Amino acid sequence: MKVSKERMVLHLPFDEAVGSAVAYNYAPNRTSNNDAVLSGDCEITEDAVFGNALRMGADGECSVGENIINFAEEFTLSAFIKPTSGEISFVMNHSGGNQPHT
């Protein structure tokens, strides 16, 4: 599947001001309720490769209000990750828990 900007539904560049509790979705196909809400140990930071970034601690959460990614189809996820220790973990919660993902 070719990745196209026209089909993009979620683009969170985390370019909001430091301290913002919302990360705005800049995808061409955005709807009114799919900006991300930051909570817990999760914050916008200037410590990034370019622009700003998202810093998440153990109880941090960055959640989107709508289910906008169809997990039954192919999708692309892209991120720059800068670990603060020798370990990194990533969890994606979604409603398709009975579908295997590797």
C-alpha positions as CSV (number, residue, x, y, z in Angstrom):
1,M,0.0,0.0,0.0
2,K,1.4,3.4,-1.0
3,V,1.3,6.0,1.8
4,S,-0.4,9.2,0.7
5,K,-1.1,12.4,2.5
6,E,-4.6,12.5,1.1
7,R,-5.5,9.4,3.1
8,M,-3.7,10.6,6.3
9,V,-6.1,10.7,9.3
10,L,-3.8,11.5,12.2
11,H,-0.7,13.8,12.1
12,L,0.4,15.0,15.5
13,P,3.7,17.0,15.1
14,F,3.6,18.2,18.8
15,D,4.4,21.7,17.8
16,E,2.2,23.3,20.4
17,A,3.6,25.5,23.1
18,V,5.4,23.9,26.1
19,G,2.7,23.3,28.7
20,S,-0.1,22.7,26.3
21,A,-2.6,20.0,27.3
22,V,-3.7,19.3,23.7
23,A,-1.7,18.2,20.6
24,Y,-3.6,19.3,17.5
25,N,-4.2,16.9,14.6
26,Y,-3.0,18.5,11.3
27,A,-4.0,15.6,9.0
28,P,-5.9,16.6,5.8
29,N,-8.8,14.3,6.8
30,R,-9.1,15.5,10.4
31,T,-12.5,15.7,12.1
32,S,-13.6,17.8,15.0
33,N,-12.9,15.3,17.8
34,N,-9.5,13.8,17.0
35,D,-7.0,16.2,18.6
36,A,-4.9,14.4,21.3
37,V,-5.4,15.2,25.0
38,L,-2.2,14.9,27.2
39,S,-2.6,13.7,30.8
40,G,-0.5,12.3,33.6
41,D,3.2,12.5,33.1
42,C,3.0,13.6,29.5
43,E,4.1,17.0,28.2
44,I,5.2,19.0,25.2
45,T,8.9,19.7,25.3
46,E,11.5,21.6,23.2
47,D,13.9,18.7,23.5
48,A,13.4,17.4,20.0
49,V,15.2,16.7,16.7
50,F,13.1,19.5,15.1
51,G,10.2,21.5,16.4
52,N,8.8,20.3,19.7
53,A,8.3,16.8,21.0
54,L,6.2,14.7,23.4
55,R,7.8,13.6,26.6
56,M,6.0,10.7,28.3
57,G,6.6,9.3,31.8
58,A,5.4,6.0,33.2
59,D,1.8,7.3,33.8
60,G,1.7,9.6,30.8
61,E,-1.1,9.3,28.2
62,C,-1.7,10.9,24.9
63,S,-5.2,9.9,23.7
64,V,-7.4,10.7,20.8
65,G,-11.2,10.9,21.3
66,E,-12.3,9.0,18.2
67,N,-11.2,5.6,16.8
68,I,-9.8,7.0,13.6
69,I,-7.4,4.3,12.6
70,N,-8.9,1.1,11.2
71,F,-6.8,-1.7,12.7
72,A,-8.4,-4.2,10.4
73,E,-6.5,-2.6,7.5
74,E,-2.9,-1.7,6.9
75,F,-1.6,1.5,8.5
76,T,1.7,3.3,8.9
77,L,3.0,4.6,12.2
78,S,6.1,6.8,12.2
79,A,7.9,8.4,15.1
80,F,11.3,9.6,16.3
81,I,12.0,8.1,19.7
82,K,14.8,9.3,22.0
83,P,15.0,6.9,25.0
84,T,16.2,8.3,28.3
85,S,17.6,4.9,29.4
86,G,18.7,1.7,27.9
87,E,15.1,0.4,27.7
88,I,12.0,1.5,25.8
89,S,8.5,0.2,25.7
90,F,5.5,1.2,23.6
91,V,1.9,0.2,24.1
92,M,-0.9,0.9,21.7
93,N,-4.4,0.3,23.2
94,H,-7.2,-0.4,20.7
95,S,-10.5,-2.2,20.6
96,G,-9.2,-5.0,18.4
97,G,-7.6,-7.0,21.2
98,N,-8.4,-10.3,19.6
99,Q,-6.4,-9.5,16.5
100,P,-2.7,-10.5,16.7
101,H,-0.2,-7.7,16.2
102,T,3.6,-8.2,16.1
